[in-house]
Amino acid sequence: MHVWIPEDAVRQKYGTTWVSKILDAAGELGTVVDASGQSPDQVRAQIGALPTNESNVLIGGYDIIPPFTRTNPSLNVNGDDDATIPTDTPYGAAPGDSVEEFAPKRIVARIPDATGSGDPADFIKVLRFQAQAVTTPTPTKRFEECAAEFIAPAGVVAAAIPSGTAKIIKSPPAGLNGPPDVIRGITGAGRVHILLHGANFSPDWAYLFGHEEDSNDYPRAISSQQIDLCDLRGAVVTFSSCYAAMLDSGASEAARRSEANQVALACLGHGAKFVIAATRSNWISV
């Protein structure tokens, strides 16, 4: 595996004392490649020159190694007002091939840290979880929850998940009796799929929301704080929720993304093998 990390950006963010410790943790994953001073296009070109069976992972959030920015193909569809989308998908596509960017031949993953000041110890913890992921068994237990109007697409996803069947919890009506049952349901699950609504404004981006069709009520269903109390070691987590993988920072330090307010970071910080999620619109209606 090639591990892409800009050492200068890590040093600027965390200080000289932590650079070697973070690089050592990243080195447990594979061959470290210093991406200092390189643009996303330059990194992509180097990835594209490698054999297609080589794995690649970007280390750090958007403030360490930036994403690509692309025009949102679902702009103005069903109220979608996000003109652009930050995305890592083009890292796996051939340079200049805009079609392949939608379904690249390579999968380039990212192990992000918190935006803003960040906590280097938390970052190292996540890196070491990922180093252990190869030998960590995936539990057979499943957990699936969706907003009521998404039960049909949630069922399509459920049918594709191995390990038998599991009840899909609709939210609302409440399928679980409050936070303890949410925590109990997610803890120890090996395959987790969440299809709830997401928000892109603080503090509501710390939550995912249930919804009932033809209703204006969006009750809070799952929070980063609840995930923070879960053990997700070995889990494969997928969010079909808008903004579930938004890593860009807010305008103030209080609005930065961290395990405390961002669900994908919360899952990675508690042992998930990997998380697949949308950065903006999930395009379900498209």
C-alpha positions as CSV (number, residue, x, y, z in Angstrom):
1,M,0.0,0.0,0.0
2,H,1.2,3.5,-0.8
3,V,0.5,6.0,2.0
4,W,0.3,9.6,0.8
5,I,1.0,12.2,3.5
6,P,2.4,15.8,3.1
7,E,5.0,16.0,5.9
8,D,5.2,19.8,5.8
9,A,1.4,20.1,6.3
10,V,1.5,17.7,9.3
11,R,4.4,19.6,10.8
12,Q,2.6,22.9,10.4
13,K,-0.6,21.6,12.0
14,Y,0.8,19.5,14.8
15,G,4.3,20.7,15.4
16,T,7.7,19.1,15.0
17,T,7.3,17.0,18.2
18,W,4.4,15.0,16.7
19,V,5.6,14.6,13.1
20,S,7.7,11.5,13.6
21,K,5.1,9.8,15.7
22,I,2.4,10.4,13.1
23,L,4.7,9.3,10.3
24,D,5.6,6.1,12.2
25,A,1.9,5.3,12.7
26,A,1.3,6.0,9.0
27,G,4.2,3.7,8.1
28,E,2.5,0.8,9.8
29,L,0.1,0.9,6.9
30,G,2.5,0.7,4.1
31,T,5.1,2.7,2.1
32,V,5.0,6.4,3.1
33,V,5.2,8.9,0.2
34,D,5.8,12.5,1.1
35,A,3.2,14.6,-0.8
36,S,4.5,18.0,0.4
37,G,3.8,20.8,-1.9
38,Q,1.9,18.7,-4.4
39,S,-1.5,19.5,-5.8
40,P,-4.3,16.9,-6.0
41,D,-3.6,16.7,-9.7
42,Q,0.1,16.0,-9.1
43,V,-0.7,13.3,-6.5
44,R,-3.3,11.7,-8.9
45,A,-0.7,11.6,-11.7
46,Q,1.7,9.7,-9.5
47,I,-1.0,7.3,-8.3
48,G,-2.0,6.8,-12.0
49,A,1.6,5.7,-12.8
50,L,1.4,2.9,-10.3
51,P,0.2,-0.7,-11.1
52,T,-3.6,-0.9,-10.8
53,N,-3.4,-3.5,-8.1
54,E,-1.6,-1.2,-5.8
55,S,-3.6,0.2,-2.9
56,N,-3.5,3.9,-2.1
57,V,-4.6,5.9,1.0
58,L,-4.5,9.6,1.7
59,I,-3.5,10.5,5.2
60,G,-5.1,13.6,6.9
61,G,-8.2,15.7,6.4
62,Y,-8.8,18.3,3.8
63,D,-6.6,20.8,5.6
64,I,-3.6,18.4,5.2
65,I,-4.3,16.9,1.8
66,P,-7.1,18.6,-0.1
67,P,-9.9,16.9,-2.1
68,F,-10.8,17.7,-5.7
69,T,-13.7,20.1,-6.2
70,R,-16.3,19.2,-8.8
71,T,-19.6,20.7,-10.1
72,N,-22.6,19.1,-8.4
73,P,-24.6,17.2,-11.0
74,S,-27.7,17.3,-8.9
75,L,-27.7,21.1,-8.4
76,N,-31.2,22.5,-8.2
77,V,-32.7,19.0,-8.1
78,N,-35.2,18.6,-5.3
79,G,-33.9,21.7,-3.5
80,D,-30.2,20.7,-3.7
81,D,-28.4,24.1,-3.6
82,D,-24.7,22.9,-3.3
83,A,-23.0,24.2,-6.4
84,T,-19.8,22.2,-5.9
85,I,-18.7,19.0,-4.2
86,P,-15.4,18.2,-2.4
87,T,-14.5,14.6,-3.4
88,D,-11.6,12.2,-3.4
89,T,-13.1,10.1,-6.2
90,P,-11.0,11.7,-8.9
91,Y,-7.8,10.5,-7.2
92,G,-8.6,7.1,-8.5
93,A,-9.5,8.1,-12.1
94,A,-7.3,8.6,-15.1
95,P,-6.2,12.3,-15.4
96,G,-8.5,14.1,-17.8
97,D,-11.2,11.4,-17.8
98,S,-14.2,13.1,-16.3
99,V,-16.5,10.1,-16.9
100,E,-14.2,7.7,-15.0
101,E,-14.3,10.1,-12.0
102,F,-17.9,8.9,-11.3
103,A,-16.7,5.3,-11.2
104,P,-12.9,5.1,-11.1
105,K,-11.0,1.9,-11.7
106,R,-9.0,2.5,-8.5
107,I,-10.3,3.1,-5.0
108,V,-8.3,5.7,-3.2
109,A,-9.2,5.8,0.5
110,R,-8.5,8.6,3.1
111,I,-7.8,8.3,6.8
112,P,-8.8,11.8,8.0
113,D,-8.0,13.7,11.2
114,A,-10.0,16.4,12.8
115,T,-10.0,19.8,11.2
116,G,-8.8,22.9,13.0
117,S,-6.3,22.4,15.8
118,G,-6.9,18.6,16.0
119,D,-5.7,16.2,18.6
120,P,-2.5,14.3,17.4
121,A,-3.1,11.5,19.9
122,D,-6.6,10.9,18.4
123,F,-5.1,11.0,14.9
124,I,-2.5,8.3,15.8
125,K,-5.2,6.2,17.5
126,V,-7.2,6.2,14.2
127,L,-4.1,5.3,12.1
128,R,-3.3,2.4,14.4
129,F,-7.0,1.2,14.3
130,Q,-6.5,1.1,10.5
131,A,-3.2,-0.8,10.8
132,Q,-5.0,-3.4,12.9
133,A,-8.1,-3.6,10.6
134,V,-6.6,-6.2,8.3
135,T,-6.5,-8.8,11.0
136,T,-9.6,-7.6,13.0
137,P,-12.6,-9.9,12.3
138,T,-15.8,-8.3,11.1
139,P,-18.7,-9.2,13.4
140,T,-21.7,-10.8,11.9
141,K,-24.2,-8.6,13.7
142,R,-25.9,-5.9,11.6
143,F,-27.5,-2.6,12.2
144,E,-29.6,-0.7,9.7
145,E,-31.6,2.5,10.2
146,C,-33.4,4.8,7.7
147,A,-35.8,7.7,7.5
148,A,-39.3,6.3,6.9
149,E,-39.5,7.5,3.3
150,F,-36.2,5.8,2.4
151,I,-37.3,2.3,3.3
152,A,-37.3,1.1,-0.3
153,P,-33.7,2.1,-1.1
154,A,-32.6,0.9,2.3
155,G,-34.1,-2.4,1.4
156,V,-32.1,-2.6,-1.8
157,V,-28.9,-2.0,0.2
158,A,-29.9,-4.5,2.9
159,A,-30.4,-7.2,0.3
160,A,-26.8,-6.7,-0.9
161,I,-25.3,-6.9,2.6
162,P,-24.0,-10.4,3.6
163,S,-24.6,-12.1,6.9
164,G,-28.3,-12.9,6.6
165,T,-31.1,-10.5,7.3
166,A,-31.7,-7.7,9.8
167,K,-34.6,-5.5,10.7
168,I,-34.4,-2.1,9.2
169,I,-35.3,0.5,11.8
170,K,-37.5,3.3,10.5
171,S,-37.0,6.6,12.1
172,P,-39.7,7.8,12.8
173,P,-41.7,6.1,14.0
174,A,-39.2,5.3,16.7
175,G,-37.8,1.8,16.3
176,L,-35.5,2.3,19.2
177,N,-36.3,3.7,22.6
178,G,-33.8,6.5,22.8
179,P,-30.0,6.7,22.9
180,P,-29.2,3.6,25.0
181,D,-30.9,1.4,22.4
182,V,-29.1,3.2,19.6
183,I,-25.8,2.6,21.3
184,R,-26.7,-1.1,22.0
185,G,-27.8,-1.6,18.4
186,I,-24.6,-0.2,16.8
187,T,-22.1,-1.5,19.3
188,G,-20.6,-4.8,18.1
189,A,-22.2,-4.6,14.7
190,G,-20.0,-5.6,11.8
191,R,-22.1,-4.1,9.0
192,V,-23.8,-0.8,9.6
193,H,-25.9,1.1,7.1
194,I,-27.5,4.4,7.9
195,L,-29.9,6.2,5.5
196,L,-31.0,9.2,7.4
197,H,-31.0,13.0,6.6
198,G,-27.8,15.0,7.2
199,A,-27.3,18.7,7.9
200,N,-24.5,21.0,6.8
201,F,-24.7,23.6,9.6
202,S,-23.4,23.7,13.1
203,P,-24.4,22.2,15.6
204,D,-26.8,20.1,13.6
205,W,-24.1,18.4,11.6
206,A,-23.4,16.4,14.7
207,Y,-26.7,14.5,14.1
208,L,-28.5,12.5,11.5
209,F,-32.2,13.0,11.2
210,G,-35.3,10.8,10.8
211,H,-38.2,12.0,8.7
212,E,-41.6,10.9,7.7
213,E,-42.7,11.6,4.2
214,D,-45.1,14.6,3.9
215,S,-44.0,15.9,7.3
216,N,-41.9,18.9,8.2
217,D,-40.6,17.2,11.3
218,Y,-36.9,16.1,11.3
219,P,-36.3,14.5,14.7
220,R,-32.7,13.8,15.7
221,A,-32.1,10.1,15.2
222,I,-28.4,9.3,15.6
223,S,-25.6,11.5,16.8
224,S,-21.8,11.5,16.8
225,Q,-22.0,11.6,20.6
226,Q,-23.9,8.3,20.6
227,I,-21.4,6.7,18.2
228,D,-18.7,7.9,20.6
229,L,-20.0,5.4,23.1
230,C,-19.9,2.5,20.7
231,D,-17.3,-0.2,20.0
232,L,-17.0,-0.5,16.2
233,R,-13.8,-2.5,15.9
234,G,-14.0,-4.5,12.7
235,A,-17.1,-2.8,11.4
236,V,-17.8,-1.9,7.8
237,V,-20.0,1.3,7.9
238,T,-21.9,2.9,5.0
239,F,-23.9,6.1,5.2
240,S,-26.3,7.0,2.5
241,S,-26.9,10.3,4.3
242,C,-26.2,13.7,3.0
243,Y,-23.0,15.3,4.5
244,A,-22.1,12.2,6.4
245,A,-18.5,12.5,5.2
246,M,-18.1,16.3,5.1
247,L,-14.6,17.0,6.4
248,D,-14.3,20.7,5.5
249,S,-14.1,23.1,8.4
250,G,-16.5,25.7,9.5
251,A,-15.7,29.4,9.9
252,S,-14.8,29.2,13.6
253,E,-12.8,26.7,15.8
254,A,-16.1,25.8,17.5
255,A,-17.5,24.6,14.1
256,R,-14.5,22.4,13.1
257,R,-15.2,18.8,12.3
258,S,-14.0,16.2,14.8
259,E,-15.1,12.9,16.3
260,A,-17.5,14.9,18.5
261,N,-19.5,16.3,15.7
262,Q,-18.9,14.3,12.5
263,V,-20.3,10.8,12.2
264,A,-17.7,9.3,9.8
265,L,-14.8,10.6,12.1
266,A,-16.7,9.2,15.1
267,C,-16.9,5.7,13.4
268,L,-13.2,5.7,12.4
269,G,-12.2,6.9,15.9
270,H,-14.0,3.8,17.4
271,G,-12.4,1.2,15.3
272,A,-14.4,0.9,12.0
273,K,-12.5,-0.7,9.3
274,F,-13.7,1.8,6.8
275,V,-16.6,4.2,6.2
276,I,-18.2,5.0,2.9
277,A,-20.3,8.1,2.9
278,A,-21.4,11.1,0.8
279,T,-19.7,14.5,1.1
280,R,-22.8,16.5,0.0
281,S,-26.0,15.4,-1.7
282,N,-26.4,11.6,-1.8
283,W,-28.2,11.7,-5.1
284,I,-30.9,9.2,-4.1
285,S,-33.5,11.0,-6.1
286,V,-31.2,11.1,-9.1
